[in-house]
Amino acid sequence: MGEEAAERRKWKRSCNFVFSTELMTVGKNSGNQPGRALPLAFLTAPAQAAEQFFYAFLHLADTFLGIAFLGIGLWAWNEKGVLSNISSITDLGGFDPVWLFLVVGGVMFILGFAGCIGALRENTFLLKFFSVFLGIIFFLELTAGVLAFVFKDWIKDQLYFFINNNIRAYRDDIDLQNLIDFTQEYWQCCGAFGADDWNLNIYFNCTDSNASRERCGVPFSCCTKDPAEDVINTQCGYDARQKPEVDQQIVIYTKGCVPQFEKWLQDNLTIVAGIFIGIALLQVRRAP
């Protein structure tokens, strides 16, 4: 029995030696430094290796999600004919929501690709690039938060200008139109500071020269909703601003979207702050 046990121990040591030698040979034959293709940390520290592959998987998911966002943005531009006429990008007077998909998708793809490849290959350059890029984004988020708190009045003026600029271009782009309609319906508001802001749009202004049927009206998204109605009445805002203010409050929202957004932010400040802190901690945790 003693001889058999000694023989088994000798055979086990031989197998372990051969297995370790093969791992080192794979690293050498791959053209990298010894152990680079399959890090020796996988043998000596399995928990560390598991964490490494876990973060690589997360970054790979970010990469594919970024590709999906970019694909949606490019598909939307193709549907609107922008890709066949690149100069039309600057023709829209308002904000094109497609830019959100392209910018967010581009950032997610760059960060995900650098983080995934850097973690798997232990590439120092990509890991440093990932850390610096993530640090810049974190710094910009922190700066934007501080500036928004310090210069609240300036931010409010810029938001007012932004909304009114998009009101002018309401009929120019279907995506912008849907974004404005969603905003007004969600916050139950109309215009930046009131329904009269729709005078800025050539189809809704109250001038005598305006021959549009929508003259002195507002979009249907400004109309108060009747829970009993299942079908949306897209003509509910016609002639709404020709009525006395008391009667307007019955058929349309008279509060502006800027004050309504401020109220929503104050009512949900704890939740919003928690979300931003959570995002910040997640970014810091993902940094190598």
N, C-alpha and C positions, 0 to 999 in steps of 0.2 A: 504493500500500500504506500509506503514511504517513497519508493522509487517512482511509482505512478504519479504521485502528487508533485514530486520534484520535476518530472517530465512535463506535466501540464503547466507549471509555472514557467519553465524554460520556453515552452511553445508560445505562451502568452506574451512574454517579453519580446520574443522574436517578431510576433505579429505587430505589436505596438511600435517596434523600431521601423519595420517595413512601412507601416501606415504613415508614420511621421515623416519618413524619408520621401515617400510619394508626394505628400503635401508640399514639401519644400521644392521638389522637382517641378511640380506644376507651376509654382511661382517663378522658378528660374526660366522654364521653357516659354512662359507667356510673354517674355520680353520686358517684364517689370522687375522690380527689386524682389529678392527672395521673400516669399510669403505674401506678396502684394495681391495676387489673384485670389487667394483664399487665406485671409489673415490668420496668423497663428493665435490671435486673440480668441478665435473660435474654439481653440483647444484649451487655452489657459483660462479664459474668462467667458464662458458661454452666456452668462447674463448680459455682459457688455456687448457681445456679438448680437444677441437677440434684440437688444435695444437699438443697435445700429441698423439692423434690417427692418425693424419696426418703423423708425423714422424715415428710412429710405422708401418704405411702402407708402407712408403718408405723403411724402413729397411726390411720389409717382402718381398718387391720386390727384394732387394739386395740378400736376402737369396735364393729365387727361381732362380735368375740369377746365383748366385754362384753354385747352384746345377746343373744348365744347363751346365755351363762351366766344372764342374767336370765330368758330364756325357759324354760330348763330348770328353774330354781327355781320360777317361777310355775306351770309345768306340773305339777311334783311336788306343790305345794300344792293345785292344783286336783284332782289325783287323790286326795289325802287329804281333800278336802272343806274345807280351811282357808279358801279364798277365799269359800266360801258361808257360813262361820261364823268371822269374823275373831277372835272371842273365844277360839277354840280354840288360838290361838298360844301363849297363856300357860298352857294346861291341861297341856301336856307337862312332866313333872317334870325330864326330862333335856335334853340338847342335841339340837336338830333340825339335822341336817347340811345341810338346805336353805339355812340361813342362810349357809353358806359360799359357795354359788353366788350368792346375792343380793348379799352384801357385795362379793365379788370382782368380780362382774359390774358392779355399780354403780360401783365405783372405776375399773375399766377403761374403762367407757363415758364417764365424766366426763373422765378424763385423755385418752382417745383423741379425743373430740369437741373438747375445748379445744385439744389439740395440732394436730389436723388442720386445723381452720378457722383457728386462729391462724397456722399456717405458710403456708397458701394465701393468706389475705387479708392477711397481715402485720398482724394485729390485735394491737396492743400490750396491750390489756386481757386478752385470752385467753391470750397468751403469758406475761404476768406471773402470771395465775391458774394456768396450768399449772406454772410454775416454783415458785410458792409451795406448791401442793398436793403436787407431787413432793418438795419439800424437807421438808414436814411428814411425809410417809410415810417418807422416808429417815431423818429424825430419830427417829421412833417405832421404826423397825426397829433403829437403833443403840442407842437407849435400852433396848429390850427385850433385846437381846443382852448389854449390860453388866449389867443387873439380873439376868438369868438366870445370869450367871457369878458375881456378887457374892452373890446371895441364893439359892444352890442349894438349901438346905434348905427355904426357904419355898416355892420353886417345886415341890419334891417333894411338900410337904404339900398344895399347891393341886391338883397333878395327882392325888394320891391321893383328895382330896375330889371332884374332877371325875369320876373314873372310878367311884367308889362311888355318886355321885349318879345316874350313868347306868345303873349296874347295877340300881338300884331301878326305873328306868323302862324296863327292857329289853324288856318285852312291850307297852309303850304305843305304840311307834312303829316301823314296819317299817324305816324308814331308819336309825334309831338302832340297831336290832337288827342290821342288816347291817353297820354301822360297827363295832360291838363284836365281832361274829363275825370280820370281816376282821382287826381288830387282834390278836385272840387267836390266830388262825391264822398270821398273818404273823410275829409275834414269839414264837410257841409259848409262850404264857403263859395264865394263868387268874386273873381277878380283878386287883385293884390290886396287892396284895402276896401273894396266894395264893388257892387255890380256896375257902377258907372265907369270902372276901368275898361269895360268892354267897348267904350267909345273909341278906344285906340284901334280897334279892328275895323277895317273898311266895310265889312259885311254887317256889323252890329251897331255902328255909330248912328247917332240921331240927326245927322245933317240932312238938310232938304235935298241935297244932290244924291243921296244914297237911295238907289232904286231897289235895293235888295229887300226881299220879303222878311228878312231877319232884322230889318232896321229897328233900332231902339229895343232890341231884344237881347237875350243871353243864350248861351248853349244849354242844351237839355240837362247837362250835369249840374247846373245851378238850381234846378227846380227841386222843390221839396218833394219828398217821396210819399206816396200813399201806399201803406202796407197792403191794402186790398187789391192794388193793381199789379198784375203780373207782367204786362206788356209796357215797355218803356215808350212814353210819348215824346218823340224827338222834337215836336213842335210846341212843347209846353212853355218855352221861353219867349215865344213870339210876342212882341209888343209889351213885354213885362215892365220895362222901365218907363213906359208912358203912363203907367198907373200911379196913383198917390203912394207915398212911402208905406203907409199903413197897409194898403192892399198888396204891395210888393212882398211884404213879409209873409203873406199867406201862400204865395205861389213860388217864390224863389228864396234862396239864402241871401241875406243882405250883408252878412259879415264877410270881411276879407280873409284871404287865405293866410296872410302874414300874421295877423293877430290870432287866428285860430291855431296856427302852427305853434306860436308862442305859448298859448294856453295848453295845448297838448304836451309840449315839452315840459312845462312846469308840473303838469299832472302826472307825468311819467318820468320825472327826472331821475328817480332812484333806479328804475329799470334801464333807462338809457345809459346812465353812468356805469351800472353793472355790466352792460354789454360791452362798452368801450374798455373797461378795465379787464374783462375777460379776454377780449381780443388782444389787448396789450400783453397780458400774461402768456397767452398762447404763442404770440410772436417771440417773446423772450425765451420761452421754454423750447421752442423749435430751433433757436440759434445754437450752432455747435459749440 
